Amino acid sequence: MKDMPYVVDRSLDAGELEPVARRGRSDDSDLALETFVVEHYDRLLRLSRLICHDAVDAADAVQSGLEQAWRHRGALRDPDRRSAWLDRIIVREAIRLSRRRRTWLERILGLDHDADGPEIAREPTGDLELRIALDGAFDRLSPEQRAVVALHLHAGYTVAETAAIVDAPVETVRSRLRLARDHLRTALGEVRS
């Protein structure tokens, strides 16, 4: 963790976040990356949460992904692509963590990886039963399917961009999206009927 310039303390306001290892830095790109992370941390956490479906695992995936990003920050060639570059790192880490958790807890111990249950509707006027069904159906998707749904439908990436982020062929991403949508429609159709 020595290479990591800071650890985001969510109890502080964005203006109060103080980098720990700012001493001796001469590269503006490091400062730009730090600033970007501080501004987009909540978005990265939400993206990771959609894939992990567990708040603690999502935070772990973001932290680990940010450590990887910092160590490999020299690989970012186009600063305008910083968002996609960082999303790719975070999504891959979230998928890796979800697979490990699912494999260890669900296959070996037979436990559900989301012991807290589905997230309850955030919208006061939302249909609670439909939201619970959607959360349950989304949770039953594979981490790979959750990743492409989160990136394409939630974050707004094109299918080609999503494929590049998850490092899969475009047709594989389309297939995962189609299967995920079919699964979600089936689950929601059962609730509505």
C-alpha positions as a LaTeX table, in Angstrom:
\begin{tabular}{lrrr}
\hline
Residue & $x$ (\AA) & $y$ (\AA) & $z$ (\AA) \\
\hline
Met1 & 0.00 & 0.00 & 0.00 \\
Lys2 & 3.11 & 2.11 & 0.06 \\
Asp3 & 2.60 & 3.10 & $-3.61$ \\
Met4 & $-0.99$ & 4.27 & $-3.03$ \\
Pro5 & $-1.14$ & 8.04 & $-2.65$ \\
Tyr6 & $-4.20$ & 8.10 & $-0.45$ \\
Val7 & $-7.02$ & 6.11 & 1.01 \\
Val8 & $-10.41$ & 7.69 & 0.55 \\
Asp9 & $-12.05$ & 8.33 & 3.90 \\
Arg10 & $-15.76$ & 8.65 & 3.08 \\
Ser11 & $-16.41$ & 10.49 & 6.34 \\
Leu12 & $-14.66$ & 13.57 & 4.93 \\
Asp13 & $-15.97$ & 16.03 & 2.38 \\
Ala14 & $-14.28$ & 15.99 & $-1.04$ \\
Gly15 & $-12.58$ & 19.30 & $-0.23$ \\
Glu16 & $-11.05$ & 17.86 & 2.94 \\
Leu17 & $-9.46$ & 14.79 & 1.36 \\
Glu18 & $-5.74$ & 15.08 & 1.84 \\
Pro19 & $-3.32$ & 12.94 & $-0.19$ \\
Val20 & $-0.81$ & 11.19 & 2.02 \\
Ala21 & 2.10 & 10.90 & $-0.39$ \\
Arg22 & 1.86 & 14.17 & $-2.27$ \\
Arg23 & 5.39 & 15.04 & $-1.12$ \\
Gly24 & 7.95 & 15.15 & $-3.90$ \\
Arg25 & 5.54 & 14.56 & $-6.77$ \\
Ser26 & 6.38 & 16.45 & $-9.93$ \\
Asp27 & 3.94 & 14.83 & $-12.34$ \\
Asp28 & 0.63 & 16.59 & $-12.97$ \\
Ser29 & $-0.87$ & 13.32 & $-14.24$ \\
Asp30 & $-0.66$ & 11.89 & $-10.70$ \\
Leu31 & $-2.59$ & 14.84 & $-9.36$ \\
Ala32 & $-5.12$ & 14.50 & $-12.19$ \\
Leu33 & $-5.65$ & 10.83 & $-11.33$ \\
Glu34 & $-6.05$ & 11.64 & $-7.62$ \\
Thr35 & $-8.56$ & 14.38 & $-8.40$ \\
Phe36 & $-10.48$ & 12.13 & $-10.78$ \\
Val37 & $-10.71$ & 9.35 & $-8.18$ \\
Val38 & $-11.93$ & 11.72 & $-5.48$ \\
Glu39 & $-14.60$ & 13.13 & $-7.82$ \\
His40 & $-15.73$ & 9.73 & $-9.13$ \\
Tyr41 & $-15.30$ & 7.50 & $-6.09$ \\
Asp42 & $-19.05$ & 7.22 & $-5.40$ \\
Arg43 & $-19.75$ & 6.33 & $-9.05$ \\
Leu44 & $-17.03$ & 3.66 & $-8.98$ \\
Leu45 & $-18.47$ & 2.27 & $-5.77$ \\
Arg46 & $-21.99$ & 2.10 & $-7.27$ \\
Leu47 & $-20.64$ & 0.36 & $-10.38$ \\
Ser48 & $-18.79$ & $-2.16$ & $-8.26$ \\
Arg49 & $-21.87$ & $-2.67$ & $-6.04$ \\
Leu50 & $-23.95$ & $-3.56$ & $-9.10$ \\
Ile51 & $-21.51$ & $-6.36$ & $-9.91$ \\
Cys52 & $-20.61$ & $-7.59$ & $-6.42$ \\
His53 & $-24.12$ & $-7.09$ & $-5.00$ \\
Asp54 & $-22.52$ & $-6.70$ & $-1.59$ \\
Ala55 & $-21.42$ & $-3.36$ & $-0.15$ \\
Val56 & $-18.33$ & $-4.67$ & 1.63 \\
Asp57 & $-17.12$ & $-6.63$ & $-1.41$ \\
Ala58 & $-17.80$ & $-3.61$ & $-3.62$ \\
Ala59 & $-15.67$ & $-1.38$ & $-1.39$ \\
Asp60 & $-12.92$ & $-4.01$ & $-1.38$ \\
Ala61 & $-13.04$ & $-4.25$ & $-5.18$ \\
Val62 & $-12.81$ & $-0.48$ & $-5.56$ \\
Gln63 & $-9.91$ & $-0.23$ & $-3.11$ \\
Ser64 & $-8.02$ & $-3.06$ & $-4.78$ \\
Gly65 & $-8.77$ & $-1.64$ & $-8.22$ \\
Leu66 & $-7.53$ & 1.80 & $-7.19$ \\
Glu67 & $-4.32$ & 0.26 & $-5.89$ \\
Gln68 & $-3.83$ & $-1.49$ & $-9.24$ \\
Ala69 & $-4.61$ & 1.72 & $-11.12$ \\
Trp70 & $-2.05$ & 3.64 & $-9.10$ \\
Arg71 & 0.65 & 1.03 & $-9.63$ \\
His72 & $-0.05$ & 0.96 & $-13.39$ \\
Arg73 & $-0.89$ & 4.62 & $-13.91$ \\
Gly74 & 1.87 & 4.89 & $-16.51$ \\
Ala75 & $-0.16$ & 2.57 & $-18.78$ \\
Leu76 & $-2.82$ & 5.25 & $-19.24$ \\
Arg77 & $-1.88$ & 6.77 & $-22.58$ \\
Asp78 & $-4.91$ & 8.95 & $-23.22$ \\
Pro79 & $-6.04$ & 11.04 & $-20.23$ \\
Asp80 & $-9.42$ & 11.55 & $-21.96$ \\
Arg81 & $-10.03$ & 7.80 & $-21.56$ \\
Arg82 & $-9.30$ & 7.85 & $-17.81$ \\
Ser83 & $-12.92$ & 7.02 & $-16.92$ \\
Ala84 & $-13.09$ & 3.92 & $-19.16$ \\
Trp85 & $-9.60$ & 2.85 & $-18.07$ \\
Leu86 & $-10.48$ & 3.05 & $-14.38$ \\
Asp87 & $-13.93$ & 1.49 & $-14.90$ \\
Arg88 & $-12.25$ & $-1.45$ & $-16.63$ \\
Ile89 & $-9.90$ & $-2.02$ & $-13.70$ \\
Ile90 & $-12.69$ & $-1.73$ & $-11.11$ \\
Val91 & $-15.10$ & $-3.97$ & $-13.06$ \\
Arg92 & $-12.51$ & $-6.69$ & $-13.52$ \\
Glu93 & $-11.67$ & $-6.60$ & $-9.84$ \\
Ala94 & $-15.38$ & $-6.72$ & $-8.90$ \\
Ile95 & $-15.90$ & $-9.73$ & $-11.18$ \\
Arg96 & $-12.85$ & $-11.46$ & $-9.72$ \\
Leu97 & $-14.03$ & $-10.82$ & $-6.17$ \\
Ser98 & $-17.59$ & $-11.96$ & $-6.97$ \\
Arg99 & $-16.37$ & $-15.19$ & $-8.53$ \\
Arg100 & $-14.15$ & $-15.92$ & $-5.56$ \\
Arg101 & $-16.94$ & $-15.14$ & $-3.09$ \\
Arg102 & $-19.53$ & $-17.14$ & $-5.02$ \\
Thr103 & $-17.18$ & $-20.07$ & $-5.41$ \\
Trp104 & $-16.09$ & $-20.11$ & $-1.80$ \\
Leu105 & $-19.32$ & $-19.35$ & 0.02 \\
Glu106 & $-22.02$ & $-20.68$ & $-2.25$ \\
Arg107 & $-20.34$ & $-23.75$ & $-3.70$ \\
Ile108 & $-18.27$ & $-24.90$ & $-0.75$ \\
Leu109 & $-20.32$ & $-23.76$ & 2.25 \\
Gly110 & $-23.70$ & $-23.48$ & 0.51 \\
Leu111 & $-24.27$ & $-19.95$ & 1.83 \\
Asp112 & $-25.83$ & $-17.02$ & 0.02 \\
His113 & $-23.21$ & $-14.36$ & $-0.80$ \\
Asp114 & $-25.61$ & $-11.53$ & 0.07 \\
Ala115 & $-26.64$ & $-12.36$ & 3.60 \\
Asp116 & $-28.31$ & $-8.99$ & 4.12 \\
Gly117 & $-30.99$ & $-9.76$ & 1.55 \\
Pro118 & $-32.06$ & $-7.68$ & $-1.41$ \\
Glu119 & $-31.81$ & $-3.93$ & $-1.32$ \\
Ile120 & $-35.17$ & $-2.28$ & $-0.67$ \\
Ala121 & $-36.63$ & 0.27 & $-3.06$ \\
Arg122 & $-34.99$ & 3.67 & $-2.92$ \\
Glu123 & $-37.83$ & 5.46 & $-4.65$ \\
Pro124 & $-40.72$ & 6.24 & $-2.28$ \\
Thr125 & $-43.28$ & 5.77 & $-5.07$ \\
Gly126 & $-41.66$ & 2.62 & $-6.50$ \\
Asp127 & $-43.39$ & $-0.72$ & $-6.60$ \\
Leu128 & $-41.71$ & $-2.51$ & $-3.69$ \\
Glu129 & $-42.61$ & $-6.02$ & $-4.85$ \\
Leu130 & $-41.27$ & $-5.32$ & $-8.34$ \\
Arg131 & $-38.06$ & $-3.81$ & $-6.94$ \\
Ile132 & $-37.46$ & $-6.80$ & $-4.67$ \\
Ala133 & $-38.05$ & $-9.15$ & $-7.61$ \\
Leu134 & $-35.65$ & $-7.14$ & $-9.78$ \\
Asp135 & $-32.96$ & $-7.15$ & $-7.08$ \\
Gly136 & $-33.37$ & $-10.90$ & $-6.61$ \\
Ala137 & $-33.25$ & $-11.56$ & $-10.35$ \\
Phe138 & $-30.23$ & $-9.30$ & $-10.77$ \\
Asp139 & $-28.48$ & $-11.09$ & $-7.90$ \\
Arg140 & $-29.00$ & $-14.44$ & $-9.63$ \\
Leu141 & $-27.14$ & $-13.24$ & $-12.74$ \\
Ser142 & $-23.52$ & $-14.31$ & $-13.06$ \\
Pro143 & $-20.89$ & $-11.68$ & $-12.20$ \\
Glu144 & $-20.05$ & $-11.47$ & $-15.91$ \\
Gln145 & $-23.70$ & $-10.75$ & $-16.79$ \\
Arg146 & $-24.01$ & $-8.19$ & $-13.99$ \\
Ala147 & $-20.85$ & $-6.49$ & $-15.27$ \\
Val148 & $-22.13$ & $-6.08$ & $-18.84$ \\
Val149 & $-25.58$ & $-4.94$ & $-17.64$ \\
Ala150 & $-24.01$ & $-2.43$ & $-15.24$ \\
Leu151 & $-21.62$ & $-1.08$ & $-17.87$ \\
His152 & $-24.02$ & $-1.01$ & $-20.83$ \\
Leu153 & $-27.37$ & $-0.18$ & $-19.27$ \\
His154 & $-26.30$ & 1.68 & $-16.12$ \\
Ala155 & $-23.04$ & 3.41 & $-17.07$ \\
Gly156 & $-24.03$ & 3.96 & $-20.71$ \\
Tyr157 & $-21.10$ & 2.34 & $-22.51$ \\
Thr158 & $-21.67$ & 1.00 & $-26.02$ \\
Val159 & $-21.50$ & $-2.75$ & $-26.57$ \\
Ala160 & $-18.04$ & $-2.37$ & $-28.14$ \\
Glu161 & $-16.79$ & $-0.26$ & $-25.22$ \\
Thr162 & $-18.26$ & $-2.75$ & $-22.75$ \\
Ala163 & $-16.49$ & $-5.58$ & $-24.59$ \\
Ala164 & $-13.18$ & $-3.74$ & $-24.34$ \\
Ile165 & $-13.67$ & $-3.06$ & $-20.63$ \\
Val166 & $-14.49$ & $-6.68$ & $-19.73$ \\
Asp167 & $-11.96$ & $-8.01$ & $-22.25$ \\
Ala168 & $-14.46$ & $-10.20$ & $-24.10$ \\
Pro169 & $-15.51$ & $-10.42$ & $-27.74$ \\
Val170 & $-18.39$ & $-8.16$ & $-28.79$ \\
Glu171 & $-20.60$ & $-11.17$ & $-29.56$ \\
Thr172 & $-19.97$ & $-12.59$ & $-26.09$ \\
Val173 & $-21.06$ & $-9.29$ & $-24.55$ \\
Arg174 & $-24.19$ & $-9.24$ & $-26.72$ \\
Ser175 & $-24.94$ & $-12.80$ & $-25.67$ \\
Arg176 & $-24.48$ & $-11.97$ & $-21.99$ \\
Leu177 & $-26.74$ & $-8.93$ & $-22.35$ \\
Arg178 & $-29.41$ & $-10.93$ & $-24.15$ \\
Leu179 & $-29.35$ & $-13.74$ & $-21.58$ \\
Ala180 & $-29.41$ & $-11.26$ & $-18.69$ \\
Arg181 & $-32.34$ & $-9.34$ & $-20.20$ \\
Asp182 & $-34.24$ & $-12.57$ & $-20.85$ \\
His183 & $-33.66$ & $-13.68$ & $-17.28$ \\
Leu184 & $-34.74$ & $-10.31$ & $-15.86$ \\
Arg185 & $-37.85$ & $-10.12$ & $-18.09$ \\
Thr186 & $-38.85$ & $-13.65$ & $-17.08$ \\
Ala187 & $-38.42$ & $-12.87$ & $-13.40$ \\
Leu188 & $-40.34$ & $-9.59$ & $-13.67$ \\
Gly189 & $-43.04$ & $-11.19$ & $-15.81$ \\
Glu190 & $-43.72$ & $-13.74$ & $-13.07$ \\
Val191 & $-44.19$ & $-10.93$ & $-10.55$ \\
Arg192 & $-46.55$ & $-8.94$ & $-12.76$ \\
Ser193 & $-48.81$ & $-11.90$ & $-13.58$ \\
\hline
\end{tabular}
